[in-house]
Amino acid sequence: MDAGYTLPEIQVRDLEDDPSAGALVTRSLARSVARLFTNLSESDPKSIHQARVATRRLRSDLRTFSPLLKGGASTLRRDLKPLAALLGEVRDRDVFMSRVSGNVAVLDETDKPVVEALLGAFGRRREKSLVRLHVYLETFDELAVRLTAWACSPPLKAGSDRRGRKVLPPLVRRRWKRVESAVREPGPKDSAALHRIRVLTKSVRYGAELVAPAVGRKADRFAAAAAVVQDVLGDHHDAVVGHRILISTARRLAPRHAAALGQLAGLELARQRQAEADWEPAFAALNRKELRKWM
């Protein structure tokens, strides 16, 4: 992809022993901006995924650690939202096509042409999404300059030179409280509720990974457990989306062709149900006091 001009190479500084809060936040921002710039130059599924993750982590860190940042963090976070949405649009096409391609082997040979036609249609949708992303990147230079400045020297507030192990864990704990609140909401958890829990858990995981160099392996273990919850709920979300697309497409087809997509939709429904059974044990493994002592 063409970002409109040559994106700079971002230097990620090594951390000193017992790093300051500001050094930890700066390093995380630099790593995410470097990851974003590196992957914006390509349009293959892996690069799109990496660029999307970098954008999400940037937006998450700017929110979680905003008490350490001077004015501009919320504006930068807001200005990254269109890029995140465009990358997400392409990535969603990739995920759906990958899942369908992975399941096509269960179909009879006579049913595969209808799936190939569906994949072709989504491939064309992906190309249109890429065009929209390319158009956006033609005006990316101003935002790229700001991202570079924040990666090199973010506007830190007074007190950010204090030890990270003292300053940052309470900020992550705030995000964890939101996860707990979402999980404790009464009533069954529908797909929207589970998606919200996943997004909040991901934010806490990012925070734990940022703090880990200062607080040690406890935060690493917490982040690993959070990643399991995130993966289970991510598979649930992808299955819900895949099932919905396959069913809505099948309704527009002749019965013989619709049956093939219905079979694939059944596989997605089974994965959805499995994730619904798996997420609570995964969350119980995360929600242990011993994993949160560092907060």
Buried (B, 14 or more C-beta within 10 A) or exposed (E): BEBBEEBBEBEBEEBEEEBBBBBBBBBBBBBBBBBBBBBBEEBEBEBBBBBBBBBBBBBBBBBBBBBBBEEBBEEBBEBBEEBBBBBBBBBBBBBBBBBBEEBBEEBEEEBEEBBEEBBEEBEEBBEEBBEEBBEBBEEBEEBBEBBBBBBBEBEBEEEBEBEBBEBBBEBBBEBBEBBEEBBEEEEEBEBEBBBBBBBBBBBBBBBBBBBBBBBEEBBBBBBBBBBBBBBBBBBBBBBBBBBEBBBEBBEEBEEEBBBBBBBBBBBBBEBBEBBBEBBBEBBEBBBEEEBBEBB
